[in-house]
Amino acid sequence: MKKLTLLTIMTLLLTGCFWDDDEDINEKSAVITQTPTNLGALNTKFDDYNSNWEPEGERGGRIIFSSNRNSHGENFDLVYANLYFIEDSTSGNLSCEVQSYEIPYNFEVAFRNINSDKNELGPYYIATEGNLLFMYSTESSSGYDIKFMDMTGWYYEQWENYDSIPKSIPKINEYADDLYPTLTANKNNLIFCSNKNDGIFNIYDASFNSVITSEALVSGNINSITKIESLSSTGDDKCPFIGEDNMIVFASNREGGYGGYDLWYSFYINGAWTEPENFGSEINSSKDEFRPITFDVLGHNLMIFSSNRSGGKGGFDLYAVEYDTY
């Protein structure tokens, strides 16, 4: 049997080209340092944010993110691009090149069931217990719900067993806005943000009775859903993402920031999340920083996030930065 990886989901994902008609092809490469760098060709004059990353080998990979470019500023769809990283032998800095990629027509039909005339936000994908799961949040008449698709059949080319209809998750989507799912390292807990209490966004932990699989999500096999007090504040805490080293990153407009939403991080140590720390003024600005994701490339700790800071193409742009939390 083939080894199940997340690479296939990105090869199959999302119709439509991400290139903007007005794009300058000379912006396809960006140098990444400890100062945030605008990812040039990845962005447009519209809003581009809410990304997720899937590596391919040591130097490349795919990125899925939300953008309202297709609707010219109206609703957000999920789009994708390829990124390729090169390390400079002299400075040690990474450069990131944005590449185009075409999706086979055979896979377009399924993703027409994801993108809609509403907003699709917070893409997230993960392999767990032989399942390849793709999660995201979509807007409905009652608010935002977390949905998922089981991509496992596509990986094994079992087309006849593949169900392309997105599914909801019982108990989580019962009321209010629920967004930005991410799984803990042991795959037993689904972390997300919700404004189910007093209209303020906090970070919640849905503890499942087993390792999270497609079957567990469909059945709503959840033991409890609790607010993570150590990560939540009196402000809005959004966009949690768990990367390597049991570190969670998120966006918050809590006190102690530099203006608007800032990026914060915490570690899971001895069964609890540590007191969140701000990434500092080198990364955060007086504007909004949103939906951070973290990953490793060639030994560099990288973070991609979105911001509406000055100097971008307009609205929210995607930025990359090398970070150090130790």
N, C-alpha and C positions, 0 to 999 in steps of 0.2 A: 504494500500500500504506500502511496506517496505520502511524504511528510507534509502535514497541514501547516501552511504558513499564511500570513496575511497578504502576501504579495499579490495573489490572484485577484483579491477584491479590487485592488487598485487598477489592475489591468482591465478589469471589467467595468469600471465605474463610469457612470454619468455621461450622458450625451452632451454634445455641443462643444465647440471650441472655446477656449478661455481667452483667446487673443482679442484685444480691442482694436477697432478699425483705426484709431488714432495712435496706436502704440509705436513707439520708437524702438526698433529692433536692437539698437545699440545699448539699450538698458537691460539686456537679458542677463548681464553678469553683475554681481554685487559682492563686495568684500565684507566679511563678517568679523567684527572685533567686539570689544567689550562696550562699545557705543552702538546703540541700535541703528541698523541700516535698513533703509527702505528697500523692499525687494522688487523695485523697478518694474520689470515687465509683467510681474505677477499681478500688479495693481492696475486699476482703471480710475477714471474720474468719478466712478460710482463708489459704493461702499463694499469693501472686500474684507471679510473677517471670519471668525469662527472656524479655524482650520484644524486638521488632523493629519498626521504624518505616518507614512509607511515606508520603511527602508527597503532598498533592493541592493544587497551587497554592502560594501563598505562606503561607497561614495555617492550613491544615488538613491532615489526613491520617488514616491508620489505624494502629493498633497491634495487633500479635498478641503474645500472651504465654501462658505456662504457668500454670495454676491447678488446684488440687485442689478447687475449690468445687463442681463438678458431682458429685463423688463424696463430698462432705462430709468431706474430709480424707484420702481414700485416694490414688488415683492422679492424676497430672497430665494434663490435656488441654490442647489449644491453644484459646484463646478470643480474642475481638477486641473492639475498641471504636473509636470515632471521637474524635479530639481536634481542637479548634479553638483557635487562638491569637489573642490581641488585645494590641496594644502600647499602653500608657498614654501619652498624649501629654505628660503632665507629668513623671512619674517615669522613663519609658522602660522600665518593667518589663513583662514579659509576663504575661498571665493565660491559663490553659489550662482550657478547658471540656470535660468528658467528655460525649459524646453517644452515644445509642443508635443502632443501625443493624440493619436486618433483612436477612437473606440470602435470596435467592430459593430456592425449594424445588428448582429444577432443579440446583442445585450441592451440595445436601446429600449426595447419594449418594457423590460422590467423597471427601468429607472424613470419611465414616464409615470409610474405609480408612486414615485417619491416626490419629484418636483411637481408643484401645483401652482394655482394662482394665489396661494397663501404663502407664509414664510416657512422655510425649512432651515433650521439652525443646528449648530453644535454636533457635527458628524463625529462618530467614534466607532472604531472597529477593533475587534480583538478575537484571538483564537482561544477557546476554552473547552476542555474535555472533548476534543474532536469536532467541535462546532466552530464555524467561522461566522461571527455575528457582526452585523452592521447596524449601529444605533444612531438615532438623530431625534430632534424634536420638531414637531410640525404644529402649525397653528390651526385651531378649529374654532367653531362658534363659541365654545365655552372656555377657550384659553389654549395654552400650549400643552401638548401631550408628548411623552416619550414613546417612540415606536422603534421597531427593529425588523430586520430581514435576516433570515438564515441563509447565508451564502455557501454553505457546505456543499450542496448539490452541484453548484457551478464548479467548484474546485475539482471534484471527482468526475466531472462531465456527465453527471446523472441528470440530464435535462428533464427526463420524464418525472423525476421526483422533486423538482425544484418548484417552489411556490413563491412567485414574485410579488405577492400581496403583502404590504407592510402590516405588522401586527402590533396591537397595543399591549400594554403590560398591566394586568389587573392590580388593584390596591394602590399602585403608585399614582395612576392617572384618575383618581376619583374626584378631585376638585382642584381649583387654582391652576397656576402655571407651573409646570414641571419641565425642567430643561437640563441639558448638559450632562448626560450619563457618563460615568467612568467607573471601571472596576478596580477593586483592591488587588494587591499582588496575589492573594490566595484565591481569587475569583469567587469568593463567597458573598461579597458585599457590593452592592451597586450604590455609588455615591452620586448625588445629583443636587441641584438647587431648586427651591420652590418658595413661592410666596403664600403658602397655605396658612400661615399665622400672621394676622394683622396686616397683610399686604406687603410685608417686608421679606426680601429674599434672604433665606438662610441655607446652609448646607446640610443635607440629610443623608442618612445611612439606611438603606434598605438591606437588612440582613436576611439572606436566604437560608433555608434549611438544608441546602446542599450546594455544591459547586454550581455556578450559574451556567445553564445551557439553554438552548432554544426551548426545550420542554419545560424547564423550570420557569422561564419567562412567561410562556403561554399560560401555564397553570397558576401563576402568581404564588409560587411556593415560597412565600415570605414569612419569616418568623416575626419580624418587627420592623417598623420604620420610625427612626428617632432623629431628632435634630442633634447635630454634632456641636455641642455647646462650645467646645474649645476653638472651633473654626468660625463660629457665627458671632455676629455683633449686633449692635443697634442700627447699623447701616445695612446696605444691601450687599450681600456676599454671593457672588455668581461665578459661573464658568469653572467649576472644579475640574482638574485633570491630574491623574496620577501617572507619573512616569517611573523612571528607575529609582532605585535606592529608597523606595517607600516615601518618596517626596510628593506632596500634593501642591499644586500651584493654582491660584484662583484670582479673580478680580474683586475688588471691594472699594466702596467709597466711605469706609469707616474712618474714624478719627486717626490722626497720625500719618496721613498720606500727604501727597504733594499737590492735590487738586483733582477733582473728578474721581474716576475709578483708577486705582493703582493696582499693581501686581504684587501679590504676597505669596509666601511659601511656608510649609510646615512639614515636619517629618513624623512618621509613625514609629514610635519607640516605646517598647515595653507595654504594648497594648493600648496606647493613647497617642493622640496627635499633639505635638508640641505647640507652644504659643506661636502664632503666626508672626513672621517677620517680613518687613517691607524690603523689596529688592533695591530700594534706594533711588536717589535722584539721577544716577547715571542711566537708569533704565526707565524710571517713571518720569512723567512730565506734569505740567499744570492742566493738561487736557485729560482725555480718557484713554486708559490702556485696558484692553479687553481680551478675553479668551486666550490665555497662554497655554502652550504645549511645550514639553521638554523632551529632548532625545539626544543621543550621542552620535557624533560623526567623527571618525578618525581620532578618537580620544578627546574631542572637544565637547563640552556641555553646551548645547545650543537650546535657545528658546525662540519660538516664533509666536508673535502676538499681534494684535491689531491696535491701531491708535488713530485718533483724529487730530493728532498734533500738527503744528504748522510744518510746511515743507513737503507735504505729501501731494498726491495727485488730486485729492478732493475727497471729502467724507472720511471714512475709515480706510486705512491702508494696512497691508501686512508688513511687519518688520521682523528682522532676525538679529539676535545678539548672542554673544558668548557670555555665560554667566558663571559665577563662583559663589557658592553659599557656604563654604567651609572656612 
